[in-house]
Amino acid sequence: MLLPLRVETRFKDAELWVRIFPDEIAINTHEKLLTEREQTFGMAYWKALRAAKDDDARKRHGRTL
């Protein structure tokens, strides 16, 4: 797995020294619960998909059942 790195370089006694430090991962938190807006739009999507009677309507919603 590739994670972000911080690289430091320095010349010491005519040599190039390289130090590599693991950096913080960009995502610090994850919200497990959906917001009310996400729930509303998700429920509306699935209701519209189930209510679609023909294949053309289902294709407009991006899935076939």
C-alpha positions as CSV (number, residue, x, y, z in Angstrom):
1,M,0.0,0.0,0.0
2,L,1.3,3.4,-0.9
3,L,0.8,6.1,1.7
4,P,1.9,9.7,1.6
5,L,5.5,10.3,2.5
6,R,7.6,13.3,3.6
7,V,11.1,13.3,2.1
8,E,14.0,15.3,3.6
9,T,17.4,15.6,1.9
10,R,20.7,16.9,3.1
11,F,24.3,17.0,1.9
12,K,26.7,15.8,4.5
13,D,30.4,15.2,3.9
14,A,29.9,15.3,0.1
15,E,27.1,12.7,0.4
16,L,23.4,13.1,-0.2
17,W,21.4,11.8,2.8
18,V,17.7,11.1,2.3
19,R,15.3,10.7,5.2
20,I,11.8,9.3,4.5
21,F,9.0,9.8,7.0
22,P,5.5,8.4,6.8
23,D,3.0,11.3,6.5
24,E,-0.5,11.6,8.0
25,I,-3.2,10.0,5.9
26,A,-5.5,12.6,4.4
27,I,-8.7,11.2,5.8
28,N,-8.8,11.5,9.6
29,T,-12.5,10.7,10.2
30,H,-15.3,8.8,8.6
31,E,-18.9,9.5,9.3
32,K,-20.7,6.2,9.5
33,L,-24.2,7.6,9.5
34,L,-25.8,9.2,6.5
35,T,-27.2,12.7,6.7
36,E,-30.9,13.3,6.4
37,R,-30.4,14.7,2.9
38,E,-28.5,11.6,1.8
39,Q,-31.1,9.3,3.3
40,T,-33.9,11.2,1.5
41,F,-32.2,11.1,-1.9
42,G,-31.2,7.5,-1.5
43,M,-34.8,6.4,-0.6
44,A,-36.2,8.4,-3.5
45,Y,-33.7,6.7,-5.9
46,W,-34.6,3.2,-4.8
47,K,-38.3,3.9,-4.8
48,A,-38.1,5.3,-8.4
49,L,-36.0,2.3,-9.5
50,R,-38.5,-0.2,-8.1
51,A,-41.4,1.7,-9.5
52,A,-39.9,1.7,-13.0
53,K,-42.0,-0.8,-15.0
54,D,-40.1,-1.1,-18.2
55,D,-36.4,-1.5,-19.1
56,D,-36.0,2.0,-20.6
57,A,-37.1,3.6,-17.3
58,R,-34.7,1.4,-15.4
59,K,-31.8,2.2,-17.7
60,R,-32.4,5.9,-17.1
61,H,-31.8,5.2,-13.4
62,G,-28.6,3.3,-14.1
63,R,-29.6,-0.3,-13.2
64,T,-31.5,-3.3,-14.4
65,L,-33.1,-5.6,-11.9
